C-alpha cells in the first residue's frame, strides 16, 4: 500500500510575497486607469483565478486498494 504524500503548504513568507505582489498589481492598475471599477474587476479576476488554482491544486482522494489475502499454499502442497 502506498503512503499518501503530505500536501505542500505555502510558507508564511511566500503568502506575504504573493499578497504584496497582488497589492502592487492592483496599485499599478489603479495608477494606469484611475477608476475604482477597473481595480475591483481586476481584484475579482485575481481572486477567481486564485480560487481555481487552489481547487485544481488540491490532491484528489485515492481509492483504497483492496487487501487480498496471501495465497494458502498448504492446499496445493497436500494435493
Beta strands, then each sheet from edge to edge (+ up, - down):
end
